[in-house]
Amino acid sequence: MTQRSATIPAGLPVADTGVDLLVVGSGTGMAAALAGRELGLSVLIVEKSSHVGGSTARSGGALWLPASPVLRDAGANDSARRAATYLESVVAGSAPPHRSTGFLNQLTATVDMLRRTTPLRLFWARGYCDYHPEEPGGSAAGRTCECRPFDTSVLGEYRTRLRPGVMESKIPIPTTGADYRWMNLVARVPRKGVATFGKRLAQGVGGRLLGRRYAAGGQGLTAGLFAGVLRASIPVWTDTTLTRLAFDGERVTGAVVHHGGRQVRVTARRGVVLATGGFDHSMEMRWRFQSASLAPHASLGAESNTGEGIRAGQELGAGVELMDQAWWFPAVAPLPGEAPAVMLAERSLPGSLIVDQNGRRFANESSDYMSFGQRLLELERSGSPVDAMWIVFDQQYRNSYVFGAVLFPRMRIPRTWYHAGIAARADSLGELAAKIAVPVRDFITTMTRFNENAAAGADPEFGRGASAYDRYYGDPTVTPNPNLRPLTRGPFYAVRMVLSDLGTCGGLRADARARVLREDGGVIAGLYAIGNAAANAFGTTYPGAGATIAQGLVYGYAAAVDAAGRDPA
């Protein structure tokens, strides 16, 4: 790629240069760039891959924005004090208190900045409850926000430089997370599901006829951020990898990057923001810090996330925290040479359960995805590893719900799944157990107990359906428990699952201003870390949908404000 085509927008050639603020990474790093530019700083973004957006573009695009202007404008009755109570409860000392406090204190200013500098239009996803709503300060009404479907044609010639999403569709249907819930239930709640599907189909197809290309989720969010970057004429160097940070003994003064087979020096007068993502696809780091049982490259994070920013900070003595943590996400086992298929509502819907290699349940299937993954690793550390896991369901389930984001109700499971050994079908539960190589007697015992409890609407073993979060992705037409229904009539199915993730969330230690801290707690002047390059501000927990992206945006704003010499308060 030539220098000119690697620069977005064209104008600043890839050569030794100097700027006020250097941002490494173009996911939530774009928020740092936008804030810096608005504060009068000259800014440069460097991006390792050929695309802009990072893992943010591959995400659902949700934003957890407690007590924010978005919630206030929508009439939500939330407060920063209540949100602080909730974070104190769920974080439970697994991260320094100043990280949660810093997030809440700077959230409103971040949202206001994004409203000024981007064409994004955010809305409250009312009802998408917090992931632990029963905890003190938790909200069953939810604090999650999304952006309305965004017309990516405003990016002009740079539209193709936006990173593709995980669930690309040949039919243009810009589906928000709020839409997904009802579209997934189209066969069960047709009035709501069909109306939602029709609305988005009309927007997508009708938009094409008018020359518009609408995107939702992470694609829509990053497109809006990218539009702001283009409007502010902030240069982005793509295909440019961080090699090392420049340090004069007192502060970080810039970085050396690699582009087109050569080294390029960038002087950063006010600081460097590391927004390089986690170490999602560095299997050496993952096996060392997390688990040797993780499947190679099963992460749904951007393939360019291999930990360069974290290692660069460590070379200067930065401390790291929470390296054993990730935004865990159970998924359908991949076909050979392909990526895992996303699973979101599937685990919560009635007429299904998950068993291990022993034919036994081991967790609340409907729990939030990070907690589900943590449960798997907890069992591994205790000496009872889940070496294989299968989601088991019946024909009624298959006729009723979307599965793996690719199978609509009543669609047959592809033959390739059976041939690859990731799916099995049988007329009886005993036959199904034999096909997936689990002990028949134990599996039948599990199913008998599960069916008896499900018929009564209870799960005394794991409490499935007890939380408002469980019920959010359940089937509201099923009573008394929208997450439970016995499986009594075949054929029966089993689909193999793997532990995937949305990215790692352990990284460089940072403070309330996003400044990177040494092992001894001292500040490394001129160096900031945000997003998954920094240790999760919420410790070992996922407070609610969009907490990962929201903290990246907020701390991107905080980093720019501090670099500009302003008071983040």
N, C-alpha and C positions, 0 to 999 in steps of 0.2 A: 504494500500500500504506500502511495506517495505521501510526502509530507502534507501536501495540500488536502488530500482526501482524508487524512488522519486528523485534521483540525476542524472542529465544529464550534461555531461557524468559522469559515475560512478567514484568515487574517493574521493569525499569530503562528508563524512557522515553528516547527518542532526543532528548536535550537536552544543553546544556552540562553537563559533569560532570567529576569527578576520580576517578582510580583510581591504584593503585600501578603497575600494568603494563598497557600497551595493546598488544594483539597485532593486527596488521593482516594479515588473511588466515586462512582457516579450514581449510587443508589440514594440513600438518605443524605449522602454528601452534598447533593444538590441543594438541600436546605441550608447547609453551612455556606455554600457559595452565594446563594441568593441573599442571605442575611449579611454576609460580608460586603457584597456589592452595594446593597442598600445603605450600608454604613460608610460608604465612600472608599472602600478598599479595592485595589486591583486584585483580581482573583483568576486563578487558573485551576481547572479540573484535569487530572490525568486519570485515565481509565485503562485497565489492563486488557480488557477484551475489545472486540470490534463494535460492541453494542453499549448503549447507555441504559442504565436502569438497575443493574446488579440483581440481587435476589429480590429486591423490592418489586421489580417488574414481574417476577415469577410468583409473587404472593397473591393472597386474596385481596390485598390492598386496604384491609381494615385498619382503623386508627383508634386506639383506646384513649379517649380525651375527656377524662373526668372533670366536671365543673368548668367546662370550656365554653367559649362563646357559642359554639355550635349547639351544645346541649341547652344553653340558656335561651337561645333564639327559638328553639323547638319546644320550649316550655317544660323541659325536664327540671325536676326539683332536686338538684344535686348541689353539693357544696364541697369546697376544698377540704374543709374539716372532716367531713364524712369520708372523702376519698383517702385522706391521710390516715384515718382510723383503719380503713380497709387495708391499705398497704402495710401498715404496721403489723396487722394481724397475719396477713398471708406471707409477707416477706420473712417475718419471724426471726429477725436477726441474721439472715443469710446474706445480707448486703448491708453496707454502712447506711445508717438512716439518712445521711445527707444526700444520698443518691435519689431516694424517693422524694425527699423534700425539694431538692433542686429541680426535679422533673415537674412537680406540681407548681412550684413558684414561677417557672418560666414557660409553662404550657400556654397560657392565654396570649402572651406576647408572641409566641411562635405561631399560633393560629392567625393572629392579626397580621404578622409578617407575610405568611403564605397568602392570605387574602389580598394583600397589597401587591405582591410580586408575581403571582401566578393567576391564571384563569380558572383554577380549581373551584368547584362548588361542592362544599361538604354538607352532608346531612346526617342526622342522628338515626342509626339503625335501631329504632325503638323496639324493645323486647329481646334484643340479643344480649342476654344477661351476662354479668361478670362470670368468670369461670369458677368462682367460689362464693356464690351469692349469699350463702348462709353465714359466712364469716361476718364479724362486726364491721359495719360500714359497707358491706356488700350490697349490690343492687341487682334485683331480678329484672328491673326495667332496662338495665344495661347502660354502659357508657361508651359503647362502640359507635364510631362514625365511619362513613365511607364517602367517596367522591361520586357524584353523579356521572353517568356515562359521558365520556369525554371524546370530542371530535379530534382524532389524531391527525386529520388532514391539515390542521393548523401548523403542523411541524414542517409542512412543505417537503422539500427535497430530503430532509433529515428524518422523515417518518420511518424509513426502512432501517434507520440506525437504532431504533428503539428495540430493546431486548424482547424476544418473543416470550409469551407466557407459557405456563405449564399446560393449560387446557385450551389449546387453540382449536377453533371450530371452523369447518369449511363454510358453515352457514353463519352469517353475521348476527349474533345474538349477544349484545352487551349485557351480561348478567352480573348484577351486584350480589353480594353475600345475602342481603335481605331477600332478593329475588330467588336465590338458589333454594332457600328453605321451602318455598311454595312450589317452585317448578319441580323439585324432587318429589313432591306429594301430588303431582298432577293426576295420577290415577286414583288417588284416595280422596282428594279434595279438588275435584275437577273445576268447580266454579272459580276458586281462587287461583289454582294452578294454571288453568287455560288462559285466564285473563292476564296473569303475569307473563306467561310465555308469549301470548299474542302481542302484548304491549312492547316487549323487548324485540320480538321478531320484526314488528312494524318499524320500530326505531332503527334497527340494524339494516334491514332491506331498504326501507324508505330512505334512510340516510344515504345509502349507496347511490340511489337514483338521483340524489341531490348533490353528489360529489363529496359526501361526508363519510367518514369511517369511525364509527363510535367504538370505544373500548371501555371496559369497566374493570373493577378489581385493581390489581397491581399495575396492569397495563395502563388503565386510565389515570391512576395516581401518578405514575412516573411520566406519562405523557404530559400531564399538567405541569409537573416540576420542570421537565425538559423545555416546555414552551416558555416558562419563565426565564430559564437560563438563556434561551435563544433571544428572547426579548431584551434581556439585559446585556446581550453581546458578550457573555462570559465564554471564553474559549475552552473547548474540551479536546484534549489530545487522546485519541483512542489508540489501542494496540501499544500502550506505553506502560511498562512494568516498573514498580518501585524496586530499586536495587539496594539503596541504603540511604539513611538520613545523614545530613551534614550537621556536625556538632562542633562548636568552637571551644568547648570546655565549660561554657556557661549556659548556652542555650542552643536549641535547634535552629539552624540558619537556612535550611532548605533541604533539598534531596537530590540524589543522583537517580535518574530513571533510564530505562533501556527502551530504545525505539529504533526499529529498522536496522538492527545489528550494531548500533553504536550507543555510547553513553552520552547523556545530556544532563547538564547541571541546571537546576532551578533554584535560584536564591529566593527565600521567603522571608521578607523583612519582619512580618508580624507573627508568622507561625505556620505550622503544617498540621492539617487535620487528617488523621488517618480514618478513612471511611471504607476500608478495604474488605469489609466483611469478615467472616470467621475463617476457620480452617476446615470447611465442609468437605473438601476433596483432597485434603492431605491425609492419606490413610496412615502414614507414619505417625502423625500427631494424634489422629483419632484413636488408633490402636494403643498408643502410649498413654494418653490422658483419659480415655473413656472406656473402651472395651475391645478386646481382641476378637470378640464375637461379631462385631459389626460387619455387615456385608460391604465389599468394596464399592465405593461410589454410589451408594443407595440414597444419598442425600438429594433433596429436591432443590437445594441451594444452587446458585450459579456455579458453573464448572470452573470459573476463574477464581473462586474463593479457596485459596490454598495457604493462607496464613502469613503472607509476606509482611503485612503491617504489624502483626503481633510480634513476629521475629525481629523486625527492624527496631521496634520499641525495646525489646528485651536486650538487644545489643548495646543499648544505652543505659542499661540497668533498670528498666521499668519492671515493676511487679506485675504478676498475672494472678487472676482469681477465677474460680468457677470453671476451670478447664475441663472438668468432667461433665459439664452441662451442655445441653442442646435443646432447641425447640423441637423435641421429639414428635414424630408424626407417623403413626402406623399406616401402612400402605399395602396395596395388592402387590404380591411378589412379581418381579419383572419377568417378562419373556427374555430369552437369551439375547443379549446385545441391546436391550431396551431399558428404559427407566421405570421405576415403580409407578403404579397408577394411584392417584390421589384417592384417599378415603376420608370422608368427613362425617356425613350423617349416617353412613351405613352401619356403624357400630351401635348406634342408638336406637335403631328402628326395631319394632317388635317382630317376632318370628325369627330371631337370630341370636346367636351366642358365639363366643370364641373359646376354643379349647387348645390345650398344649399337646405335646407329643405323648402325654399320658392319658389323653382323652378327658382331661379335667379343666374346668374353668379356673382362672387364677386372678381375675380382676373384675372390677365394674367396667363392662364394655363401653358404657356411655360416658365415662369420665373424660375430662378434657385431654387432648392428645399429648400434651407435655407430661401430665400426671400418669397417663397410661404408659408412656415410655419409661418414666422413672420407676414405675412398678416393675417393669421387666428387668431393669438393671439392678433393682433392689433384690429381686429373686435370684439373679445371677450371683450377686455378692454373698448372699446367704447360703449358697450351695445348692439351690434348687432352680437351675437355669431353665428358661423356656427355649428349648432348642428348635422347636417348630411350633407355629400357631396357625390355626385354621378358623375362619369364620364360617359357621354352619348355618344354613337357612333352608326354608322349604319353598315349594312352588308358589304359594300365596305371596311370600315375600318377594320372589322374583317377578311376579306379575304386578307388584304394587309400587316398586321404588326403582329409582336410578341407582346404578351400581358402578363404582369405579370411574365415574364421570364419563363412561363410554357406552354403558349398556342401559338403554331405556327400558321401562317396564315391558315385560313379556318377550324382550329380545333374548334369543338363545345365547348361552355362554359360548364364545368362539371355540371351535375345535382345536385351535392352536393352544388354548389354555389347557385343555385335556392332554394333548400330546406332550406339552412341556411339563406336565405333572403339577401344575399349580391349581388345577380344578378337578373335582370328582363329582359324579352323580350316581345315585343309587335309589332303588325303590324302598329300601328299608334302612333303618339306622344301623343295624348290625353290618349290613353290606357296605355302607358308607365308611364305617370304622375300619373295616378291612382294607378298603381302597386307599385310605389315607394313613394306613399303618399305625393306628393307635389301638391299645388294648380294647377289645370289643366289650368285655364285661364292665370295665371302668367307664367307658363311653356311654353305655346303656344306663348305668347307674347315674351318671351326670345328667343325661337327658331326662330320665324319669324324675329326678329331684327338681330339675329346672322347670319341666312342664307342670308339675304339681304347684310349684310356687307361682309360676307365671299365670296360671289359671286363677289364682287368688290375688294376682296383682302385686305380689311382694317378692323381694329378693333378700331373704335373711342372711345370705352368705356375703354379698358385696354391696347391698343397698342400691341397686340399679333403679333409677327413677325417683330416688328420694330428693335429689337436687333439682332446682329449677333449671340449671344448665343441662342436666340429663334430658329433661323434658322438652327443652327448646328444639332439639333435633328429633324428637319422638313423633309419633303419629297421633294427632289430636282426636282422630276418630276411634281410637282404641281405648277402652276403659276397662278397669279403673286405673291402669298404669299405661301411659302412652309408649313406654319402652319395652313392655313385656307382652308376649303372647306365646302360648305353647305350640310346639311343632309336633303335630300328630298325624298329618297326612302327607305321604310322599308324592312325587319324588323329592329327595333331599339332596342338598348340594353342600360342598365344602370348597372354599377358595383359600389358597395359602396366602399368608401375610408375612411382611417383613417389617422390621423397625427402621423407618426412614426418619427424616427430620427436615425442618424448614431452614436449617442452618445451625451452626454451633453458637452458643451464647456465653462462652467463657473467653476472656481476653485480657487486655491491658487494664490495670487498675487506674481508675479515673475519679476525679472529684466532682463536686456540684457544678463546676464550670467546664467540665469535660477535659480538664488538664490531666495529662498522664502523670502518674505518681511512681516514684522509685519504690524499691522493696522496703526502704526505711520510712516511707510516707512522704518524703520530700517531693516537691514539684519539679518536673523536667521542663524548664522554661521553653516556651515556643512550640510545645508538642501537645496535641489534642487527640483524643480517640473517641469515636462515636459508633453507634450501631453495633454490629456483632464483632467489630474489632476491639470493643471495650467489654469488660465484664458486665453481664446483665445488671442493670440498675435495680432490678427486682429480685436479685439473688437466685434462688432455686425455684422460683414460681413464675407462673404466667397469669397475671391478674385478670386479663380479659382479652378478647379478640383484638388484635392490633397493637398490643403493648410493645411488641418488638419494633415495629416501624415508628410508632409514636415516640418512643424514647430516642430513636435515631434522629428524628426531625428536631425534637426539643433540644437535644444536646448538640446538634449541629448549629442551631441558633445560638446556644450558650457559648460554644467555642468561638463563633464569629464575633459575638459581643465582647468577649474577653480579649480576643486578639486585637480588636479595635480600641481597647482601653476604656470601654464603657462599663458601667455597673450593671451586671445581669439582673439585679433586683428591680 
